[in-house]
Amino acid sequence: MNTYRDQIVIAIQDLIICRHNLFDNIVNLAMKGELGHLDGAVDQGETYEFKMNHFRGLNDKTVNTVIEICDLIDSKIMILMEENGIDYNEVDFEN
């Protein structure tokens, strides 16, 4: 049976997964919209790792709104961790 603290870690992990999903949506929205000129710029089999800063400053209001939601989730994750004494090694940020 999970303790209260265990359940907080699970909730944080769920927020991290949600945040990663939203970031994927930011990439897809930007590549279909404002950054469409980059589509196909990477050869097949090659990869490129986008960071949030690649999308900050775009004019797309939808992309900017989803970025704001990601920022809020990041902030709330940190608050939950700090308020409950949860260390970084207790959650998987790469998930």
C-alpha positions, 0 to 999 in steps of 0.5 A: 500500500502506498503511503501519502508521500509515495502518492505524491511521488506518483502524482509528480511522475504523472505531471512529468509525463504530462509535461513531456507530452505537452512538449511533444505537442509544442514541437509538432505544432511549431513544425506544422506552423511557424517552423514548417520550413525546418521540416525535412531539414534533418536527414532520415535516420538523424535526430535533432533534440529540441529544447523549450528555448527553441520555441520561446519567442515564436509568434504562434499564440497556441504554442506560447499558451502550451509553453506557459502551461509547461512552465506552470507544471514545472513550477508546481512540480518544484513546489510539490518536491520542496514542500514534501522533501522529495529529492530529485533522485526519487523521480524520473525526469527523463520519463 
